[in-house]
Each structure stands twice: as C-alpha cells, then as structure tokens.
Amino acid sequence: MKILVINCGSSSVKFKVFEMPEGEIIAGGNVEKIGEEISIFKWKTKEKETKKELKITSHQEALKLISETLTDEKAGVVKEVNEIKGVGHRVVHGGEGFEKSVIIDENVIKRIEEYIDLAPLHNPHNLAGIKASMKYFPESLQVASFDTAFHTTIPEVAYLYAIPYELYEENRVRRYGFHGTSHRYVARRYAEIGGKGKYEVNVITCHLGNGCSITAVKNGHSIDTSMGLTPLEGLVMGTRSGDIDPGIIFYLEERKGYSVKEINNLLNKKSGLLGISGYSNDFRNLMEKKDSDKRASLAIEIFCYRLKKYIGSYMAVLGKVDAIIFTAGIGENVPYVREKSLENMEMFGIEIDPEKNKETVGKEGKISTEKSKVDVYVIPTNEELAIASDTYQFIISKQKQETQ
Ligand code: AMP
C-alpha cells in the first residue's frame, strides 16, 4: 500500500512515498522557494534523480505538481492518484486537543486553524498543504500527525509556568513541546532494539537538529520536554536562543529601544549558534573552526553545556533511566557533542565508549560501554516513517471495520 507523507514549511513542501507496511521509500523530493521568482523541484525515485527550476506560487500549485509527477507516465511511480491510499501530514501545533494522529475532517481543520495563534509560522502552511492534498488526492485518507501530540502526557507540574494561572485558563499559555513525532519514534525504536514493550522504557531523547529539544520519557510516555509554548525555549539551537532570563527582553526594550518584533527576530533568527559564533548556524562550519576560532569554540561548548544541564535534570526527574538517545543532524553526526555532554557522568552510571562513539556517525548504534548502567544510543530519526505508519494503521482499521 502506498502512503504519501507531506511536510509543508513556509516556502517549501517536502514529500515521500512509502510502500507500507515494509516502510520502503519508493519516491520523494521537495518543492523549494515557493512564491519566489524561481522555485526548485527535486524528484527522486529508485531509478532517477531530477531537479527542475520553475515558478510555483503556492502550496496548492506545489501539491498539483507532486500529484502530476507521481502519476507521470515516464517519471511517476503510480498510474493513478487513487493508488495513494493515504496522505499523512505533519502538523506542528495540535494544542491540548490531539493526543494522537487523527483522520482529518472539518472539525480537525477548524481546530488546527484555532492554533494558528500559537504557531503562526507553521500551522497556516500545514493547513494549506492539507487543503491542497484534499483537492489533488481526493480519494486518499488524510491524516494529521502533530508535533505536540506525544507531549500531551506531560503532567501539570511540568507544563504550567509560574505566571498567573488565569493565563492558562483563559489563553492556554503552557508548555506544549515539539518534535514529538521524532522523540516518539526514537523511544519506540530503542524499545524495539532491546526487545522491550514500548511502555516499558525510561529514556532521555535528544533531538539535535536545526531546532533542538530534549524529552524525558517515562514508561514510554513524555513527562517533560524542553520546548515550551513555542519552539524557542530550552536548548541552544541553530539560530534560536533557547532558555534566557526573560529580564533580557525588558532590558533590550528599555536600554536599546528594541521593539517586540525586533526582539522576537533577534531571539528566533539571530541567536543560538549563529549569535554566539557570529558567522554560522551550521554545526559543520563550527566544527571546522573549533580549534582556530574562539567564538566558534564557545558556541559549541555552550551548546554542549546546556544539553548536559538538561540531561542531568531529566535524570533527576526520571529516577531510573534505561537510555540516553541522540538523534537528528547534530545528534547523529557529531561524536564530540555526545562525548562532551556526557563527560564525567560515570557517577550517574553513564560511560561512553570513545571508539564506538567516533565510528557511529549517521547510523544506528550503541555507543556506551558494556559496564555503563545507562545505555547510550544513536538512533537516526524518521519522522516521515512514523507518520506513514500512523496513516497506514488508520487505513487498516478502517478496512477491518468495513469488512465486519
Ligand atoms: P536537521 O535539522 O536534523 O537536518 O539538522 C541540521 C543540523 O545538523 C545543522 O546544524 C547541520 O550543520 C547539522 N549536521 C548535519 N550533518 C552534519 C554532519 N555530518 N556534521 C556536523 N553537523 C551536521
């Protein structure tokens, strides 16, 4: 059964076609620079890879292009769009309402619209993708997977901020957490590797990509995570500050005359690794200059230090920890970050094997020693596969209901 997974950003649509239940990718690609003078369309199948420049003005046009390419006589992978049995959509903010992926209907669309306030940079584009997909894949089951869903099990004590309670009651100001599909995927994968049930593991999952977040998972459920009301809180990220003293905001306004909009831009786009190093948000660039540039080195050290603090606090929160898991671009590819964030933690039962750590780059593997009480793993994330699996499960249950 073929399932299409779609991830719509502000000016891009990434997509993959999976053969399920095998989880094999049979095609994929992306449309980039939507709305600009020249957009880019990349398309890849097992046989061929192509790249085209053309003008795509909206997500709707991008989805039309994807459906036409999928069914193209020469380049395509299906004869008709109805061979795509389901379309799974990544949706960033599902608020408190969605604990799991859901089949999209009018009500779900309304709820996603309601959360535009909390995710203005993401939900409108996710919605545009959903609406276009309903048009170009009218017979496919449309499913939404929320970044926030895995974190709906976080208890009050961890999701409430110490600000007037009315702000939660009236405006739903609270911690929501993001990257949930990724945290869930690697936690489940760890359980699978160890032959344990998915609700039998306590793990700390570190998603370190352009955006970074860390989650404490108890008995398979998220009980705390570092991102908050928005994806700005927590770890140091590519261009986002993560945790700061909120007093800095007032200082910038009072002393430097910055507007709220400018401060928002500064904390989201000009801070993090970029802000500290002064030249790059890309970890590869920083690692190249680690030994020659003081600020590149500082950016890396502050990144690792913040991560270490969170790991320590989540160990305290969990009590018993089976594993610490690293994933996403930095987590999968940078042994130095793993070594540095876990150094001198033998007292807590954590011991990394330096050789295994060094050789586990871009692939799955255990990097702790046999003596280590806590497993340390690198597990490449696969959010698209998790979304494809959820979509597939809905179709199978629907088919079962119909035959009963
Ligand atoms: P993601 O958001 O998961 O695509 O991760 C993007 C981040 O991972 C960027 O900071 C990249 O610089 C970093 N990254 C990806 N591959 C590597 C690599 N081979 N070495 C160092 N950093 C990497």
Residues whose N, C-alpha, C, O or C-beta is under 5 A from the ligand:
A	BS01	AMP	L208 G209 N210 G211 N281 D282 F283 R284 A328 G329 I330 N333 V334
